[in-house]
Amino acid sequence: MDHNQSMSYQAGQAKGEAQQKGSQMMDKAGNAAQSAKESMKEAGQEVKAQAQGAADAVKNATGMNK
């Protein structure tokens, strides 16, 4: 392999490694986004349940639940 071929090969190797690392980072970012989405959904469901419980307590206290 002459010098130019060697440099071209090394550049190709570096490009492939950079693409792979970029892909891995995108996967990690996607996983983080999905995790955040699921956490927010769970938090929203918890708040909704608490609000429903509070509304039911008010209805019971005021006799509107009969």
N, C-alpha and C positions, 0 to 999 in steps of 0.2 A: 504494500500500500504506500503510495507516495504521500507527501505532506498534505496536498490539497484533498486527497481522498480521506485522509485521517481527520482533517479539520471538518470536512463535510459530515463524516460519520459521527464525530463528537457533537456537532451541532444538532444532528438528527436525534441523538440520544438525549441531549438536554431538552430539546423540544418535546419529545415523548414523555420525559419525566415531568416537565412542567404541565403538560396537558393532564397527566394522571393526577398530579397534586391538585390541579384546579378542579378536576372532576370530584375528587375526594372532598374538597372544601365545599363544593356546591351540594354534595350529598349531606354533609354535616349541617350546612345551613338549612337545607330542606327539612332535615330531621328536627332541628331546633325549632323551626317555624311550626311544624306539625305538633310538637310537644307543647309549645306555647298556646296553640289553638285549642288543644285538648284541655289544657289547664284552665283557660278562660271559659271554655264551655262548662267545665265542672263547677267553676266558681259561679257562673251565671245560674246554673241549676240550683246550687246551694242557696243563693240569694232569693231565687224564685220560691223555693220551698220555705224559707224563713218568712218571706212576705205573706205567703199563703197561710202559714201558721199564725202570724200576727193578725191577719184579717179574720181568720176563724175565731181567734181569741176575742176580738172585738165583737164579732157577731154573737158569740156565746155570752159575753158580759152584758150586752145590750138586749139580749133575748131575740135577736133577729135570725137566729139559726134554727128556729122551730118551724 
